[in-house]
Amino acid sequence: MRSVNVGVIGAGYWGPNLIRNFHNLPQAELLYVADKNAERLAHIHNLYPDVRTCRDYREMFDAPVEAVVIATPVSSHFPIALDCLKAGKHVLIEKPIACSIPEARQIIELADRLGLLVMSGHTFLYNPAVAALKEIIDSGEIGRIYYVNSTRVNLGLYQPDVNVVWDLAPHDVSILLDLLGDEPVSASARGGRYVKKNVHDVAYLSLFFPDDVMADLRVSWLDPNKIRRITIVGSKKMIVYDDIEPQDKVKIFDKSVEVQPYTDTLEEFHLAYHYGEVAIYPLDWREPLELECLDFLDCVRSGRTPRSDGILGLKVVQVLEAAQSSLNNGGGKELIQW
């Protein structure tokens, strides 16, 4: 199996994780790392002396780089992606793929026209725990899904060009699209701006799916605790996925409530409550980012569509735009432009 020549643009917060994976994977040959910050490049060079570094990413276009990974601030994704595609490079773009629906569509259309791959970096789709949630839901074990609740909060890290919705919510939106296998009809959002008066650092989102399925998301850069938890409530059972748990990340609660067909007394209120055991769902754990990188490399070689493709990246942006419109307009429901 031949290796793929890779370049990474961005060596800031998330870039080093991508650099580490592509450098260590035998399926890849990491040739270049680009970043505007000379100190960051010096650090990367000390760690990986065999990798060339440059401050202008376009320098790698003349090298035999086949695929480029973009891990820069969100506002720069669009122009950098277009440059890379026009140079004939496949691209993996960190989430969100772009700042707007027109930008995301233009990236995808250009790649299609040039016969190149666009992949969006929604790492949680490669998380074994999320795959387990999908298996449980698809098996029918928890019955019909009623609603989903997600909390993704911590103290920092404030982003320079996006608010907390665009920074943290893409994780949960991509997970929901995958788990529910459907697209939300509308979104609403409300939030607060506390540390920076022009940037929302706390937000509450509601997504409304077909069949009356509702998902509530809480995202915050301003919380004393780091929480990464999703609760899925079904008609038969309930699931809790806690990403902070070191081992038992997915638990199935054999709990439910249902309306009785008849009752003998008014006190029974026509409801029956079931309290069963809690089961730990076993996971075959691997680093999600490694699995994402492997998928990208395989798709570059084979031409197949990745699990987290450009279309998924566009869908996430479509949801975020509706949520942002609601956030700007007082929290009312906004139809999502599909």
Secondary structure, DSSP 8 states (H G I E B T S, - for coil): ---EEEEEE--SSSHHHHHHHHHH-TTEEEEEEE-S-HHHHHHHHHH-TTSEEESSGGGGGGTT--EEEE-S-GGGHHHHHHHHHHTT-EEEEESSS-SSHHHHHHHHHHHHHHT--EEEE-GGGG-HHHHHHHHHHHHTTT-SEEEEEEEEEEE----SS--HHHHHHHHHHHHHHHHH-S--SEEEEEEE--SSTTS--EEEEEEE-GGG-EEEEEEESEEEEEEEEEEEEESS-EEEEETT-SS--EEEEEEEEEE-S--SSGGGTTEEEEEEEEEE-------HHHHHHHHHHHHHHH----TTBHHHHHHHHHHHHHHHHHHHTTS--EE---
